[in-house]
Amino acid sequence: MDDQSKPQLQDGVADQQQSDAFEIDEVDVPNADDEEIYLEHCRIKCISRLDRFPNVRLLCLRNNLLKKLENFEPISQTLEDLDVYDNQITKIENLECLIKLTNLDLSFNRIKRIENLENLSNLRKLYFVNNHISKIENLSNLKDLEMLELGSNKIRKLENLDELEKLTQLYCGKNKIPAIENLDNLTNLTILSIQGNRLTKINGLASLVNLEQLYLSENGITEIEGLETLSKLQILDLAYNFISQIQNMSNLVNLEEFWCNDNKISDWEQLGKLSVLKKLRTLYMERNPIYFLSTDRTKHDSNYRRKILLSLPNLQQLDANLTGVGI
């Protein structure tokens, strides 16, 4: 977006103190007839006079001072994408008129409860990153939802997702979830992320036969298990856990990337178990015990890289470094 098309404060408003907040109609939008309206960092305090934007399909109100969702009726027949990322919103409300909405981003607000979304049956993508949500609920009407982002909240259980059978991506990183459960109906999932939670076991995944990417780093997992049905898996991230053995992976015939750094692998023979994974091209194994000298656990073993590449000569990337294979 060039400088001429960026929203500017109307004459006289720009001279006010930086701490001031403004109404939307105090912001001059050069192209109000556009289908995409971006009003970011404008210190807007409330939503009003949206009839100024008769053709708007995407409305971006990121990084403002909004405390309430309201007054969307004038654009209810056109709006498809609403972005209110990084505001001060405490409640989901007054969205029932937005029946054409397909994307909704409520991330980085102060929302405590998922509610009042029943009418938004056309939603495809829904973002709740970094709020204060403690429970997954009130999503059953969103049957066309394909992507749900719940990262960095206070969620303690995976639940109430049964009706979201079209979901392909589910992100629940940085919550307080102790177990993988209640996902059996989500057979179309291709990406599942439960990083940075309280998991101690890998289970509850048997029905997710279409899963291609699985992210379980930064948990308390001690054993690789429960992956028997995931033959389509391409990326597996188990970094920053407590895994000491590589096992139960021989069926992952499509695996291309395996992140197992910062675990407890101390036996070099464990690496040989990965040789059956013919498509494996990227491996992260640094900061396991094998990464360090046996005589000094504070020093990197200079033979670490050579030993791994002898066991796995087809690797194209080891940790952050390319190997030169296949280039």
C-alpha positions as a printed Julia matrix, in Angstrom:
327×3 Matrix{Float64}:
   0.0     0.0    0.0
   1.59    3.31  -1.09
   1.6     6.48   1.04
  -1.24    8.07  -0.91
  -3.6     5.19  -0.23
  -2.78    4.91   3.48
  -5.48    6.22   5.84
  -4.69    9.67   7.21
  -6.26   11.62  10.04
  -8.47   14.4    8.73
  -7.36   18.04   8.86
  -6.82   19.24  12.37
  -6.87   15.78  13.93
  -3.23   14.95  13.22
  -2.13   17.79  15.47
  -3.83   16.33  18.54
  -1.86   14.55  21.22
  -0.58   11.06  20.43
  -2.65    9.72  23.32
  -5.93   10.74  21.65
  -8.26    8.14  20.19
 -10.52    8.58  17.19
 -13.76    7.5   15.57
 -13.56    5.76  12.22
 -15.23    8.73  10.54
 -12.35   10.93  11.76
  -9.96    8.92   9.64
  -9.62    9.96   6.03
  -9.62    6.93   3.72
  -8.66    7.99   0.17
 -10.25    4.95  -1.48
 -13.37    4.3    0.56
 -14.98    2.49  -2.39
 -12.28   -0.19  -2.42
 -13.05   -3.8   -1.59
 -10.16   -3.89   0.88
  -9.99   -1.28   3.65
  -6.96   -1.15   5.94
  -7.19    1.0    9.08
  -4.2    -0.14  11.1
  -2.48    1.84  13.87
  -5.06    4.63  13.63
  -5.95    4.71  17.36
  -9.58    4.02  16.53
 -11.62    3.66  19.72
 -14.98    2.49  18.36
 -16.58    1.14  15.2
 -19.06    3.47  13.5
 -20.08    4.92  10.13
 -19.16    1.81   8.15
 -21.61    2.88   5.47
 -18.64    4.86   4.11
 -17.34    1.56   2.72
 -20.12    0.26   0.43
 -17.99   -2.36  -1.35
 -15.79   -3.59   1.47
 -15.01   -7.31   1.48
 -11.97   -7.13   3.75
 -11.88   -4.78   6.74
  -8.64   -4.65   8.7
  -8.74   -2.82  12.04
  -5.51   -4.18  13.49
  -3.61   -2.44  16.26
  -6.25    0.0   17.4
  -8.02    0.76  20.68
 -11.32   -1.0   20.07
 -13.11   -2.31  23.14
 -16.35   -3.44  21.52
 -17.52   -5.14  18.33
 -20.52   -3.22  16.99
 -22.31   -1.45  14.13
 -21.51   -3.89  11.31
 -24.99   -3.8    9.74
 -24.11   -1.36   6.9
 -21.51   -3.77   5.5
 -23.22   -7.06   6.35
 -23.97   -7.89   2.69
 -20.39   -7.51   1.48
 -17.96   -8.24   4.33
 -16.1   -11.56   4.06
 -12.93  -10.95   6.05
 -12.79   -9.11   9.41
  -9.48   -8.56  11.18
  -9.49   -6.95  14.65
  -6.14   -8.36  15.76
  -4.5    -6.53  18.7
  -7.24   -4.43  20.24
  -8.9    -4.4   23.66
 -12.03   -6.44  22.91
 -13.4    -8.43  25.85
 -16.48  -10.08  24.34
 -17.58  -11.6   21.03
 -20.85   -9.86  20.17
 -22.86   -8.1   17.47
 -21.51  -10.24  14.63
 -24.72  -12.12  13.84
 -25.45   -9.95  10.8
 -22.17  -10.89   9.1
 -23.51  -14.0    7.43
 -21.03  -13.82   4.52
 -17.99  -13.76   6.76
 -15.41  -16.43   5.86
 -12.36  -15.2    7.84
 -12.41  -13.76  11.36
  -9.3   -12.79  13.32
  -9.86  -11.93  17.0
  -6.27  -12.57  18.08
  -4.46  -10.55  20.74
  -7.52   -9.26  22.56
  -8.98   -9.9   26.01
 -11.69  -12.41  25.15
 -12.54  -14.97  27.84
 -15.27  -16.97  26.12
 -16.09  -18.3   22.65
 -19.7   -17.29  22.04
 -22.22  -15.65  19.7
 -20.82  -17.16  16.51
 -23.82  -19.34  15.65
 -24.9   -17.26  12.65
 -21.49  -17.26  11.0
 -22.0   -20.57   9.23
 -19.78  -19.59   6.28
 -16.65  -19.16   8.38
 -13.62  -20.99   7.0
 -10.82  -19.55   9.15
 -11.08  -18.46  12.8
  -8.24  -17.03  14.89
  -8.21  -16.63  18.69
  -4.46  -16.37  19.36
  -3.41  -14.83  22.67
  -6.69  -14.26  24.47
  -7.94  -15.5   27.86
 -10.06  -18.42  26.64
 -10.24  -21.4   29.02
 -12.69  -23.67  27.16
 -13.39  -24.73  23.57
 -17.14  -24.3   23.12
 -20.0   -22.98  20.97
 -18.44  -23.89  17.62
 -20.83  -26.64  16.52
 -22.65  -24.45  13.96
 -19.44  -23.66  12.09
 -19.58  -26.81   9.98
 -17.54  -25.34   7.11
 -14.66  -24.28   9.34
 -11.33  -25.41   7.89
  -8.79  -23.69  10.14
  -9.01  -23.0   13.89
  -6.21  -21.2   15.74
  -6.41  -21.29  19.56
  -2.76  -20.75  20.45
  -1.65  -18.95  23.62
  -4.8   -19.2   25.69
  -5.7   -21.02  28.92
  -7.4   -24.08  27.44
  -7.2   -27.23  29.59
  -8.99  -29.77  27.4
  -9.57  -30.66  23.74
 -13.36  -30.88  23.51
 -16.49  -29.85  21.62
 -14.89  -30.2   18.2
 -16.93  -33.17  16.97
 -19.06  -31.18  14.52
 -16.1   -29.58  12.74
 -15.6   -32.43  10.29
 -14.2   -30.15   7.55
 -11.4   -28.9    9.77
  -8.0   -29.39   8.12
  -5.83  -27.3   10.47
  -6.01  -27.12  14.27
  -3.53  -25.08  16.31
  -3.59  -25.29  20.12
  -0.02  -24.38  21.04
   0.86  -22.76  24.36
  -2.15  -23.82  26.39
  -2.52  -26.17  29.37
  -3.71  -29.3   27.59
  -2.63  -32.59  29.32
  -3.94  -35.13  26.77
  -4.75  -35.61  23.08
  -8.42  -36.58  23.06
 -11.81  -36.08  21.41
 -10.39  -35.67  17.91
 -11.79  -38.86  16.35
 -14.27  -37.03  14.09
 -11.63  -34.72  12.62
 -10.54  -37.18   9.95
  -9.74  -34.4    7.45
  -7.06  -32.84   9.63
  -3.76  -32.4    7.8
  -2.05  -30.15  10.37
  -2.25  -30.55  14.15
  -0.2   -28.43  16.54
  -0.27  -28.94  20.32
   3.15  -27.46  21.09
   4.0   -26.11  24.51
   1.33  -27.9   26.52
   1.32  -30.55  29.24
   1.27  -33.73  27.17
   3.1   -36.77  28.52
   1.94  -39.33  25.92
   1.26  -39.48  22.2
  -2.16  -41.06  21.77
  -5.65  -40.27  20.51
  -4.46  -39.91  16.91
  -5.59  -43.21  15.37
  -8.47  -41.66  13.36
  -6.37  -38.84  11.91
  -5.23  -40.86   8.9
  -4.82  -37.78   6.67
  -2.44  -35.98   9.02
   0.61  -34.59   7.22
   2.13  -32.33   9.88
   2.21  -33.01  13.62
   3.78  -30.55  16.07
   4.2   -31.75  19.69
   7.36  -29.94  20.8
   7.84  -28.48  24.29
   5.81  -31.05  26.19
   6.65  -33.83  28.65
   6.6   -36.73  26.18
   8.94  -39.63  27.04
   8.16  -42.16  24.3
   7.45  -42.13  20.56
   4.19  -44.06  20.18
   0.65  -43.83  18.85
   1.66  -43.01  15.27
   0.76  -46.36  13.69
  -2.0   -45.05  11.4
  -0.25  -41.83  10.31
   1.36  -43.12   7.12
   0.79  -39.76   5.35
   2.82  -37.83   7.9
   5.5   -35.62   6.31
   6.62  -33.48   9.26
   6.96  -34.66  12.86
   8.12  -32.22  15.53
   8.97  -33.75  18.92
  11.68  -31.27  19.92
  12.15  -30.24  23.57
  10.69  -33.37  25.16
  12.2   -36.24  27.2
  12.57  -38.9   24.51
  15.49  -41.32  24.89
  14.7   -43.84  22.13
  13.72  -43.63  18.47
  10.99  -46.22  18.01
   7.6   -46.98  16.45
   8.33  -44.9   13.36
   8.92  -47.51  10.64
   5.41  -47.0    9.22
   6.02  -43.27   8.58
   7.06  -43.96   4.99
   6.33  -40.4    3.81
   8.2   -38.6    6.58
  10.43  -35.84   5.19
  11.24  -33.8    8.33
  11.88  -35.05  11.86
  12.57  -32.6   14.67
  13.98  -34.4   17.7
  16.45  -31.83  19.03
  16.73  -31.11  22.76
  15.7   -34.57  23.92
  17.52  -37.42  25.73
  18.97  -39.46  22.83
  22.3   -40.8   24.13
  22.82  -43.95  22.05
  24.22  -43.57  18.51
  22.54  -46.82  17.47
  19.18  -45.06  17.73
  19.98  -43.05  14.59
  20.16  -46.22  12.5
  16.46  -46.81  13.1
  15.71  -43.84  10.87
  17.39  -45.41   7.85
  14.14  -47.17   6.88
  12.54  -43.75   6.27
  13.61  -43.36   2.66
  12.02  -39.93   2.18
  13.62  -38.35   5.24
  15.57  -35.27   4.14
  15.66  -32.98   7.2
  16.7   -34.0   10.71
  17.12  -31.9   13.84
  19.04  -33.75  16.56
  21.24  -31.08  18.16
  21.56  -30.72  21.94
  20.76  -34.36  22.63
  23.45  -36.19  24.65
  24.91  -37.55  21.38
  25.57  -33.95  20.33
  28.11  -33.51  23.13
  31.43  -35.15  24.0
  30.98  -38.18  26.26
  33.8   -36.85  28.43
  32.45  -33.31  28.63
  28.71  -32.68  28.27
  29.3   -28.97  27.89
  31.27  -29.33  24.63
  30.01  -30.14  21.13
  31.3   -33.4   19.62
  33.03  -32.36  16.39
  32.24  -35.8   14.91
  28.5   -35.45  15.53
  27.68  -34.32  12.01
  29.89  -36.93  10.31
  28.44  -39.78  12.36
  24.85  -38.88  11.52
  25.55  -38.5    7.81
  27.24  -41.9    7.75
  24.03  -43.43   9.12
  21.72  -41.27   7.01
  23.57  -40.32   3.81
  20.46  -39.01   2.03
  19.85  -36.16   4.46
  19.74  -32.76   2.75
  19.63  -30.79   6.0
  21.01  -31.59   9.44
  19.91  -29.14  12.09
  20.17  -25.66  10.57
  22.79  -26.61   7.98
  22.46  -28.02   4.48
  24.46  -31.18   3.82
  25.09  -30.61   0.11
  23.19  -33.76  -0.87
  20.74  -33.28  -3.75
  21.74  -29.68  -4.43
